[in-house]
Amino acid sequence: MPGARIVLAAYATDGGGADGSERARLADVEPPNVGRALATAEIFDPTTGKSSPTGPMAFARFGAGAVMLDDGRVLVAGTSGSDGGVTVDDTAADNAEIYDPATGRFTSAGRLPGIDRQALEQQGAKGANPVPEEDPAPAANGTLVASGAGDAVLIGHAGWWKHAGDITRSFRFDAASGRWSEIGQTWINVGEPEPVVLDTPGVRNLSGAMATGLPGGQVLVAGGGATSPNGSSSAAADQGAAAELYDPATDTWSALPPMPDARASGAAVTLGDGSAVLIGGYRELPDTTEYLASATRFVPGP
């Protein structure tokens, strides 16, 4: 079209030009997603190197957690959010399914418990922002880990309310009853619409925490405090280096000595000798994000 032009939407400038001029920043306009989540599933046969279709799941998922339970079934839970470039149904974030290899079918494994808004608001300062009424959009799905007695835990399941706040919770799945329960403490930070922020003092944000099962059924939970979708880092260095043990048998948490360095969103692997290696991830520094190529090892005590 003659005379047509493209104009980028922009909002308040940040005044950051090198010559002292203001520099416009891009507005909060998200590009369209480039793909859609899938509900399909396949079985890989390592003896033949081939995959064959099975399933499908009831929910299309993207970046879901999956873990094999003691009885051979596979628990699948959650999904990453649509802001990762892939369109997903947000309701999948709070739902789980179990795959039974004997039947080749998925069945419902229940839904994660709802948010106790009243309890969270009672922990906040007087006049603090309320917990938004709508469900949070999925942010980080968290880490799904098989635990003792054939159960599983989901550590660091995070959601967010755009321009308002963030929330991170953890859960336990009881394979016998097929039900989920919340474990640990909910971390929340709601900064809008009023100046008084709603938060949970003394609670560590486990978004981005690394988790792995240890011999005896305990679960190592280390690091976390990942940067939220709203753009704010929620963990000081000491919080990002913190580590704990969760014991499903007693539903208790115990503090461990901190890691040498803070890190979030790395990988945790349990070795044959019962120790665990925490690999990679990143840590927030005052002026930048440092992506880590290092690893640290946890050796359980006697």
Legacy VTK file of the C-alpha trace (Angstrom):
# vtk DataFile Version 3.0
C-alpha trace
ASCII
DATASET POLYDATA
POINTS 302 float
0.000 0.000 0.000
1.523 3.358 -1.000
2.629 5.401 1.968
2.200 2.504 4.406
4.625 2.265 7.268
5.233 0.172 10.358
5.250 1.871 13.733
6.426 0.100 16.877
4.307 0.771 19.952
6.313 2.344 22.754
5.641 3.771 26.184
7.344 5.996 28.754
10.998 6.532 27.880
13.795 5.600 30.238
16.039 8.579 29.521
18.947 6.247 28.864
20.428 7.573 25.622
24.233 7.873 25.574
23.962 11.487 24.395
21.524 12.342 27.184
18.480 11.963 24.962
15.554 9.804 25.965
15.405 6.311 24.560
11.986 4.756 23.953
11.350 1.253 25.222
9.069 -1.229 23.545
5.556 -1.427 24.925
4.077 -4.477 26.562
2.979 -6.007 23.259
3.600 -9.743 23.005
4.273 -11.445 19.652
1.923 -14.295 18.722
2.827 -17.828 19.737
4.431 -19.985 17.078
3.114 -23.396 18.137
0.533 -25.334 20.108
0.966 -27.817 22.922
0.309 -31.477 22.111
-1.652 -34.160 23.956
0.029 -37.003 22.069
2.300 -39.547 23.773
4.745 -42.147 22.534
6.593 -45.178 23.887
10.299 -45.383 23.081
11.839 -48.862 22.786
15.600 -48.642 23.439
16.168 -52.128 21.982
14.894 -51.048 18.570
15.501 -47.307 18.803
11.937 -46.664 17.642
8.891 -44.918 19.103
5.281 -45.996 18.843
2.137 -43.979 19.649
0.160 -44.473 22.849
-2.212 -42.387 24.939
-3.274 -39.642 24.302
-3.465 -37.398 27.370
-6.623 -35.522 28.287
-4.725 -32.195 28.298
-2.283 -30.816 25.778
0.887 -29.993 27.703
4.192 -28.211 27.120
7.132 -28.773 29.468
5.113 -30.954 31.848
6.786 -32.985 34.572
6.757 -36.784 34.303
7.993 -39.396 36.773
7.609 -43.158 37.164
5.942 -44.309 40.370
6.946 -47.440 42.285
4.150 -49.458 40.684
5.410 -48.739 37.142
2.785 -46.167 36.235
3.853 -42.709 35.031
2.586 -39.533 36.676
2.371 -36.436 34.444
1.611 -33.048 35.997
1.323 -29.418 34.977
2.491 -27.451 31.981
4.592 -24.454 31.122
2.746 -21.239 30.299
1.779 -19.818 26.940
4.409 -17.079 27.239
7.001 -19.611 26.076
5.859 -19.281 22.461
3.520 -22.287 22.600
-0.219 -21.962 23.179
-1.507 -24.103 26.051
-4.737 -24.422 27.996
-3.925 -22.887 31.382
-6.217 -25.380 33.131
-3.600 -28.060 32.394
-1.272 -26.340 34.881
-3.293 -27.550 37.871
-4.229 -30.996 36.557
-2.366 -34.306 36.518
-2.731 -37.637 34.738
-1.375 -41.152 35.184
-0.269 -43.389 32.343
-0.727 -47.116 32.851
1.562 -49.143 30.536
-0.655 -52.197 31.029
-3.580 -50.467 29.304
-1.780 -47.816 27.267
-4.163 -45.174 28.627
-4.063 -42.006 30.673
-6.521 -41.416 33.505
-7.015 -38.407 35.753
-4.654 -38.061 38.714
-6.550 -35.249 40.358
-6.152 -31.507 40.580
-3.804 -29.398 42.672
-5.454 -27.755 45.698
-6.775 -24.232 45.299
-5.145 -21.156 46.824
-6.133 -20.357 50.421
-6.494 -16.625 49.840
-7.743 -15.830 53.319
-4.791 -17.523 55.031
-2.283 -15.714 52.807
-3.892 -12.316 53.360
-3.790 -12.864 57.128
-0.009 -13.282 56.919
0.445 -9.947 55.162
0.696 -6.440 56.598
-2.427 -4.486 57.456
-3.921 -2.928 54.326
-1.815 -5.074 51.980
-3.048 -5.930 48.506
-5.521 -8.811 48.309
-4.745 -12.028 46.460
-6.215 -11.597 42.944
-9.518 -13.418 42.503
-8.626 -15.052 39.200
-6.368 -18.084 38.966
-2.717 -17.254 38.241
-1.316 -18.013 34.804
1.304 -20.786 34.777
4.903 -19.623 35.050
7.383 -22.325 36.133
5.928 -25.832 36.308
8.345 -26.936 39.032
10.163 -30.240 39.449
8.259 -33.515 39.796
10.137 -36.088 41.900
9.280 -39.640 42.964
9.411 -39.915 46.751
9.041 -42.615 49.372
6.084 -45.015 49.617
5.422 -44.769 45.876
4.273 -41.144 46.027
5.619 -38.021 44.307
6.206 -34.357 45.095
6.007 -31.301 42.850
8.440 -28.617 44.052
8.292 -24.957 43.003
5.038 -24.839 41.021
4.794 -21.131 40.164
2.127 -18.850 38.716
1.713 -15.131 38.108
-0.839 -12.396 37.753
0.244 -9.977 35.041
1.392 -6.633 36.475
0.144 -7.732 39.906
2.090 -10.521 41.543
3.581 -13.989 41.730
2.984 -17.153 43.738
4.950 -20.380 44.269
3.677 -23.542 45.973
4.732 -27.191 46.372
2.601 -30.337 46.522
2.587 -34.022 47.343
0.753 -36.713 45.376
-0.632 -39.687 47.306
-0.660 -42.575 44.837
-2.980 -44.669 47.002
-5.752 -42.075 47.135
-4.955 -40.237 43.902
-5.056 -36.906 45.745
-2.767 -33.888 46.006
-1.997 -31.885 49.142
0.055 -28.726 49.607
3.363 -29.096 51.438
5.649 -26.453 52.863
4.697 -22.778 52.842
3.245 -20.683 50.044
5.437 -17.849 48.787
3.516 -14.877 47.398
4.239 -11.291 46.364
1.375 -9.053 45.212
2.524 -5.504 44.422
-0.603 -4.055 42.817
-2.897 -2.149 42.904
-2.067 -0.472 46.245
1.375 0.547 47.603
1.336 -1.989 50.463
2.795 -5.239 49.117
1.276 -8.538 50.191
4.042 -11.006 50.941
4.830 -13.934 53.227
7.751 -12.938 55.454
10.405 -15.577 55.985
9.111 -17.897 53.259
11.594 -18.918 50.573
10.563 -18.763 46.917
11.112 -22.256 45.483
10.484 -21.246 41.876
13.501 -22.589 40.003
14.561 -24.803 42.922
16.357 -28.032 42.028
14.935 -31.209 43.528
15.825 -34.895 43.463
14.899 -37.979 45.461
17.472 -39.521 47.803
17.821 -43.089 49.129
15.387 -43.585 51.983
12.673 -41.459 50.381
13.779 -37.949 51.341
13.836 -35.196 48.729
16.678 -32.698 48.357
15.427 -29.176 47.553
18.138 -26.627 46.763
18.399 -23.110 45.378
15.605 -21.283 43.610
14.218 -17.793 43.882
14.020 -17.512 40.100
13.215 -14.157 38.526
9.466 -13.765 38.228
7.587 -13.091 34.942
6.810 -9.648 36.341
10.516 -8.887 36.108
11.568 -8.797 39.748
14.142 -11.100 41.324
12.609 -12.595 44.429
15.665 -14.011 46.168
18.713 -12.631 47.854
21.970 -14.531 47.436
21.538 -16.398 50.716
18.048 -17.535 49.686
19.286 -18.774 46.298
21.983 -20.834 48.014
19.710 -22.340 50.663
19.023 -26.075 50.732
16.576 -28.305 52.599
15.469 -31.897 52.966
11.794 -32.784 52.708
10.771 -36.032 54.405
7.468 -37.371 53.005
7.192 -39.926 55.818
6.874 -37.191 58.445
5.855 -34.260 56.203
8.709 -32.195 57.640
11.393 -29.910 56.243
14.908 -29.597 57.694
17.524 -27.022 56.793
20.884 -28.045 55.289
24.156 -26.106 55.029
23.903 -23.681 52.069
25.398 -24.388 48.676
28.709 -22.671 47.819
26.879 -20.445 45.316
23.306 -19.373 44.696
21.704 -21.001 41.678
18.270 -21.589 40.161
16.786 -23.650 37.325
19.662 -26.113 37.107
19.422 -29.905 36.995
19.617 -32.216 40.011
20.756 -35.838 39.612
21.066 -38.524 42.294
24.116 -40.753 41.890
24.452 -44.440 42.701
26.306 -43.735 45.952
23.353 -41.712 47.296
24.907 -38.287 46.748
23.365 -35.684 44.451
24.903 -33.368 41.858
23.373 -29.948 41.100
24.373 -28.830 37.616
24.218 -25.498 35.824
21.401 -23.000 36.216
21.894 -19.289 36.804
22.199 -16.718 39.562
21.158 -13.098 39.752
23.916 -10.528 40.253
23.326 -6.802 40.936
23.684 -5.818 37.265
23.368 -9.035 35.295
22.329 -12.675 35.180
25.185 -15.171 35.322
24.606 -18.530 33.640
26.570 -21.247 35.412
28.682 -23.987 33.873
29.664 -25.306 37.293
28.246 -28.052 39.474
28.062 -28.721 43.194
27.667 -32.039 45.008
25.589 -32.883 48.060
26.690 -35.823 50.211
24.158 -36.961 52.838
25.395 -37.385 56.367
25.516 -40.701 58.222
LINES 1 303
302 0 1 2 3 4 5 6 7 8 9 10 11 12 13 14 15 16 17 18 19 20 21 22 23 24 25 26 27 28 29 30 31 32 33 34 35 36 37 38 39 40 41 42 43 44 45 46 47 48 49 50 51 52 53 54 55 56 57 58 59 60 61 62 63 64 65 66 67 68 69 70 71 72 73 74 75 76 77 78 79 80 81 82 83 84 85 86 87 88 89 90 91 92 93 94 95 96 97 98 99 100 101 102 103 104 105 106 107 108 109 110 111 112 113 114 115 116 117 118 119 120 121 122 123 124 125 126 127 128 129 130 131 132 133 134 135 136 137 138 139 140 141 142 143 144 145 146 147 148 149 150 151 152 153 154 155 156 157 158 159 160 161 162 163 164 165 166 167 168 169 170 171 172 173 174 175 176 177 178 179 180 181 182 183 184 185 186 187 188 189 190 191 192 193 194 195 196 197 198 199 200 201 202 203 204 205 206 207 208 209 210 211 212 213 214 215 216 217 218 219 220 221 222 223 224 225 226 227 228 229 230 231 232 233 234 235 236 237 238 239 240 241 242 243 244 245 246 247 248 249 250 251 252 253 254 255 256 257 258 259 260 261 262 263 264 265 266 267 268 269 270 271 272 273 274 275 276 277 278 279 280 281 282 283 284 285 286 287 288 289 290 291 292 293 294 295 296 297 298 299 300 301
